[in-house]
Structure formats: structure tokens, C-alpha cells
Amino acid sequence: MFEIFIAVAMLGGLALAFGLVLAAASKVFYVETDPRLDALNECLPGANCGGCGYPGCGAYAEAVLNGEAPIGKCASGGNECAQAMSAIMGVKAEAVARKVALVKCSGQKTYDETGLQVGGAKVKGIYEGFKDCLAASRVGGKGPLSCQYGCLGYGSCTKVCKYDAIHVVDGVAKVDVEKCVGCGACASACPRSLITFVEYGTDVIIACNSNAKGAVTARSCTVGCIGCGLCKKICPQEAITVEKGLAKIDYSKCVSCGLCATVCPKHLIADAKIRNDKDPVPAPNKV
């Protein structure tokens, strides 16, 4: 019994000694933290989406505190987050415009009553491999689509979206702009670099990514841009250019007049002010 008492006493003494050493060490090696770091972290949404270019919200907050990153890079937090962080850091921040993802492909597949494909991106083969866009893009011929620039539709982008803002519809990824926060995770996951970002509420869009010659694009997709230049010619603001067979909009010049949408022979250019999903669109030629 006496031996047990001695053992317990020794263990207690060791515990006390180690406790005193740790307490002393904590005082000697204590590093004072800037209280602004906790405040900055509280401003951030905690999504850790990586859209700011840092591995997580904590890393971004620390970079802002150290002057290594600008305020306003948190897409998930948006303008409210940017203004709150600016107040903490004692600086004035410009208003941050909300950005949402845009999938640069309009090749949704449509079929007639017999099951024959009559519109969208033409399929040249059947892919039966792993349901992943990167895997599909690496098979012979760069995937099952005739268009080497179009959406493969296997949902790599949907798997990484933490906001349930992107889904594959009729073979093409579509963005729910009301849910999208512009974090960029989907863009990083797309092997064809199809996803870009536009300001929330943008009316006129050209959702195509093909740099093939017009004749090649026309054979591959019924709604692909053929680089005809009609949109460029009619634009009164000179906001549209045609580069490598693809029309592009300079939104710093665009006033959303919608004239380009009225002359596009492929009905590719969408104008939210004059066209919606219920509007009739001329039936495409069979592919």
C-alpha cells in the first residue's frame, strides 16, 4: 500500500513540475496576436472555396492583415464583406461588383419525337468511361463531341460547387445566377476552360468558346459562333470584336442595346431584355 502511495505521489509531483514548465514556457514564448485578425475572419463566410487564391478564409484574412492581399477578393462575401474588412483595416474600399459564372457553350442537345438529335453540339461517338470531363477529354479525338471546345457535360464543375449553383442540363452545364457567388471553383475544374465570369445582371451574352473556322463550327454545332461578324458590324458602340472566329463582347463599351442578338444567324447571342426561355426560337437544322 505504501508503494502505491509513493508512486501516486511521484506521478503527481511530475505532473506539477511539467505544468509549471509549460506555464513558464507559455509566458516566455507567448506571441501576441493582432485582434484585427479575428475580426477579419468573422467578416469572411468561412466557405474556404479558394476563389480568393488562398487555401482558405483564414489564410486570406492573414494575407490582408499583413498587406499581402487586397481587400475585395472574397467572391463569396461580396461587397458587404469587402466593406466590413475595409472598416477593420481603416482603409476605403471601392464597391465590389458581384460576379457570376458563365458557361461559354450553348450546345444543349435537342431531339425530335423519334429520338433523332436535331440541335446542339453534335456527338461523334459514345463515351462509356468514368463520368468526368477531364477523363472524357483525354480519350481519342479529344472527347465524344465533334466540337473540341464545347461542354462535355459530365459534371466536373457541379461536383466542386459548394453552393449547388451549377447543373448539367441537356448535356451542357448551366449556372443558377441567383445561387452563384463567383468563387471560381467550377472554372478551375473545367478542363476546357469554358467558364468565365460576368457581372450579375449582364443582359447580353455570347455563350460560345469555339475557335474553329466557321465551316467547322457549323458542322459541329447548330448554335456555335461562325465568326460571320454581323454582330460586330451592327454594334453602335464597337463593343464586339471577332477573334479567331469567335465574337466577344467588351462590357466596358456594351450598353445592352441588344442589336447584336437580332442579327445573329445562329441565334447564339442571348439578350435577357428581349428573349427568355419561353420565346420561340427558329428550329435548327438537323445535324
C-alpha distance (Angstrom), angle and dihedral (degrees) to the residues before:
residue distance angle dihedral
M1 . . .
F2 3.80 . .
E3 3.84 90.0 .
I4 3.83 90.6 54.9
F5 3.79 90.7 50.9
I6 3.81 90.7 51.2
A7 3.82 91.5 49.2
V8 3.81 92.7 49.8
A9 3.79 90.7 47.3
M10 3.80 91.9 50.7
L11 3.80 92.1 49.4
G12 3.78 90.3 48.2
G13 3.77 90.9 50.0
L14 3.80 91.8 49.7
A15 3.80 90.9 49.0
L16 3.78 90.8 50.9
A17 3.79 91.9 48.0
F18 3.80 93.2 49.4
G19 3.79 90.0 46.3
L20 3.78 91.5 54.0
V21 3.83 91.0 47.4
L22 3.83 91.9 50.6
A23 3.79 91.6 46.9
A24 3.78 90.9 51.3
A25 3.81 91.9 46.0
S26 3.79 91.7 50.7
K27 3.79 89.6 56.1
V28 3.81 94.6 44.1
F29 3.80 95.7 46.6
Y30 3.80 98.4 33.8
V31 3.79 112.6 138.4
E32 3.77 115.2 -158.9
T33 3.81 112.7 -132.0
D34 3.76 124.2 -146.0
P35 3.82 107.9 -110.2
R36 3.79 88.3 -143.3
L37 3.81 89.6 71.7
D38 3.80 92.1 66.0
A39 3.79 90.1 45.6
L40 3.80 91.7 51.4
N41 3.80 91.0 49.8
E42 3.79 90.1 52.2
C43 3.83 89.6 56.2
L44 3.80 92.6 55.4
P45 3.83 121.1 83.3
G46 3.80 95.2 -126.1
A47 3.79 92.9 -129.6
N48 3.81 92.8 128.9
C49 3.81 87.7 -153.4
G50 3.81 95.1 151.5
G51 3.79 93.6 -130.8
C52 3.81 90.6 129.6
G53 3.80 90.7 59.2
Y54 3.80 94.1 -106.9
P55 3.82 126.6 104.8
G56 3.79 93.4 -113.9
C57 3.79 147.1 -12.3
G58 3.80 92.2 -88.9
A59 3.79 92.5 54.6
Y60 3.81 91.2 49.0
A61 3.82 92.2 48.8
E62 3.80 90.4 51.7
A63 3.81 91.3 48.2
V64 3.83 90.7 51.9
L65 3.79 90.6 48.5
N66 3.80 91.3 51.5
G67 3.79 93.0 46.7
E68 3.80 92.2 -113.6
A69 3.81 96.9 117.3
P70 3.80 133.2 37.7
I71 3.78 122.5 -117.3
G72 3.80 114.3 -107.6
K73 3.79 101.1 48.8
C74 3.81 93.9 111.7
A75 3.79 103.6 99.5
S76 3.79 93.2 -179.3
G77 3.80 93.2 55.0
G78 3.78 94.2 42.8
N79 3.79 124.9 -176.9
E80 3.82 95.6 -26.7
C81 3.80 90.8 57.5
A82 3.81 92.3 46.1
Q83 3.78 93.3 51.6
A84 3.81 92.4 48.1
M85 3.81 91.9 50.1
S86 3.80 90.2 48.0
A87 3.79 90.8 54.1
I88 3.79 90.9 52.0
M89 3.81 92.5 49.1
G90 3.80 92.3 44.0
V91 3.79 95.5 -122.1
K92 3.77 134.7 117.2
A93 3.79 115.9 -112.3
E94 3.76 127.8 -160.3
A95 3.78 115.9 -120.4
V96 3.79 110.8 -88.2
A97 3.80 114.4 -133.3
R98 3.78 114.4 -137.6
K99 3.80 112.8 -112.1
V100 3.79 127.3 -159.3
A101 3.77 132.3 -170.2
L102 3.80 121.9 -98.7
V103 3.80 121.5 -163.9
K104 3.80 106.5 -143.9
C105 3.79 95.7 -142.3
S106 3.80 131.0 88.1
G107 3.80 96.8 176.6
Q108 3.79 98.8 120.8
K109 3.78 108.0 161.3
T110 3.79 119.2 -118.5
Y111 3.80 127.5 -171.4
D112 3.80 136.9 -163.2
E113 3.79 124.9 -125.5
T114 3.81 91.3 -84.3
G115 3.79 93.0 55.2
L116 3.80 94.5 -105.4
Q117 3.79 113.5 143.2
V118 3.78 109.3 -116.6
G119 3.78 103.3 169.4
G120 3.77 147.5 19.9
A121 3.78 130.0 37.5
K122 3.79 112.7 -8.0
V123 3.79 117.6 -120.4
K124 3.79 114.6 -138.5
G125 3.78 98.6 -177.8
I126 3.78 146.7 2.7
Y127 3.79 117.0 -98.1
E128 3.80 114.8 -156.1
G129 3.78 100.1 169.3
F130 3.78 133.1 103.2
K131 3.81 110.4 -36.9
D132 3.77 96.6 -114.8
C133 3.80 128.8 113.7
L134 3.79 94.8 -135.5
A135 3.80 91.8 50.5
A136 3.81 91.7 47.5
S137 3.81 92.4 48.7
R138 3.80 91.0 56.8
V139 3.79 98.4 57.7
G140 3.79 119.4 100.0
G141 3.79 113.0 -64.0
K142 3.82 92.1 22.5
G143 3.77 95.2 -82.4
P144 3.81 140.5 -35.7
L145 3.83 96.1 -67.6
S146 3.78 124.0 90.6
C147 3.80 87.4 -140.3
Q148 3.78 109.3 74.6
Y149 3.80 91.0 -162.3
G150 3.81 101.8 49.4
C151 3.79 133.1 100.6
L152 3.80 111.9 -81.0
G153 3.79 91.2 -155.5
Y154 3.80 100.7 -142.3
G155 3.78 93.9 124.3
S156 3.79 106.2 -117.0
C157 3.80 86.7 144.1
T158 3.79 93.9 50.3
K159 3.80 91.6 53.3
V160 3.81 93.7 59.2
C161 3.81 98.7 41.1
K162 3.80 109.4 107.1
Y163 3.79 92.9 -169.8
D164 3.83 100.9 55.4
A165 3.80 86.9 -121.7
I166 3.80 101.8 134.4
H167 3.80 130.4 54.8
V168 3.79 137.2 166.5
V169 3.80 111.9 -108.3
D170 3.80 120.1 -178.0
G171 3.78 90.9 -17.1
V172 3.81 97.9 -48.5
A173 3.81 130.2 91.4
K174 3.81 113.1 -113.6
V175 3.80 126.5 -166.4
D176 3.80 125.0 -135.6
V177 3.80 97.8 -145.0
E178 3.80 92.3 -164.9
K179 3.81 90.2 63.2
C180 3.80 99.4 33.3
V181 3.81 116.5 101.5
G182 3.81 96.6 -178.0
C183 3.80 95.0 -116.3
G184 3.82 92.5 150.1
A185 3.80 98.5 -131.7
C186 3.81 91.9 123.5
A187 3.80 92.3 50.0
S188 3.79 91.2 53.0
A189 3.81 91.0 50.9
C190 3.83 96.4 50.7
P191 3.83 110.4 97.5
R192 3.80 91.5 -160.4
S193 3.82 96.2 51.0
L194 3.79 89.6 -124.3
I195 3.77 98.3 146.2
T196 3.78 122.5 84.6
F197 3.80 133.5 160.3
V198 3.78 132.9 -110.7
E199 3.78 132.9 175.8
Y200 3.78 115.0 -83.5
G201 3.80 109.0 -97.8
T202 3.81 95.8 28.3
D203 3.80 105.7 159.8
V204 3.80 105.3 -164.0
I205 3.80 120.5 51.2
I206 3.78 137.2 167.2
A207 3.78 106.1 -151.7
C208 3.79 102.7 -166.7
N209 3.79 133.4 102.6
S210 3.80 102.6 -176.0
N211 3.78 118.2 132.2
A212 3.79 92.7 177.0
K213 3.79 121.4 116.6
G214 3.78 114.6 -83.9
A215 3.79 95.2 -106.9
V216 3.80 91.6 50.3
T217 3.80 92.3 48.8
A218 3.80 91.4 48.1
R219 3.80 90.6 55.4
S220 3.80 92.1 47.3
C221 3.80 102.0 45.0
T222 3.79 135.1 14.1
V223 3.80 93.0 -143.5
G224 3.80 102.4 36.7
C225 3.81 121.7 123.5
I226 3.81 110.6 -98.6
G227 3.80 95.0 -171.1
C228 3.80 94.2 -118.3
G229 3.79 91.8 151.4
L230 3.81 96.9 -138.7
C231 3.80 90.4 125.5
K232 3.79 90.5 51.3
K233 3.80 92.7 50.7
I234 3.79 95.4 50.5
C235 3.80 97.7 44.2
P236 3.84 107.6 107.7
Q237 3.80 92.0 -162.9
E238 3.81 96.3 51.1
A239 3.79 86.4 -125.7
I240 3.81 95.7 140.2
T241 3.77 127.3 73.8
V242 3.79 130.6 176.4
E243 3.78 113.1 -135.3
K244 3.81 122.8 177.1
G245 3.78 90.8 -13.8
L246 3.80 94.7 -50.7
A247 3.81 128.3 108.0
K248 3.80 115.3 -133.1
I249 3.80 132.3 -173.2
D250 3.78 124.7 -134.5
Y251 3.80 100.2 -149.7
S252 3.79 92.3 -165.5
K253 3.83 86.2 69.9
C254 3.82 102.1 29.8
V255 3.81 115.8 104.5
S256 3.82 94.7 -176.7
C257 3.79 94.4 -114.8
G258 3.81 89.3 150.2
L259 3.82 96.7 -141.3
C260 3.80 91.0 127.3
A261 3.81 90.8 58.8
T262 3.80 91.4 55.3
V263 3.81 95.2 57.4
C264 3.80 102.5 39.0
P265 3.84 105.6 117.4
K266 3.79 91.2 -155.2
H267 3.82 94.8 49.2
L268 3.79 85.4 -127.9
I269 3.79 98.8 133.7
A270 3.79 110.7 83.2
D271 3.79 122.5 -155.4
A272 3.79 112.7 -169.0
K273 3.81 91.3 -158.5
I274 3.79 96.6 60.2
R275 3.79 106.3 19.7
N276 3.78 135.7 48.5
D277 3.78 138.1 161.2
K278 3.79 91.9 -80.6
D279 3.79 95.3 55.6
P280 3.80 115.2 101.6
V281 3.77 114.6 -106.8
P282 3.82 119.8 -164.4
A283 3.80 111.6 -101.5
P284 3.82 111.5 -101.0
N285 3.77 123.6 -125.2
K286 3.77 116.8 -94.8
V287 3.78 116.8 -95.1
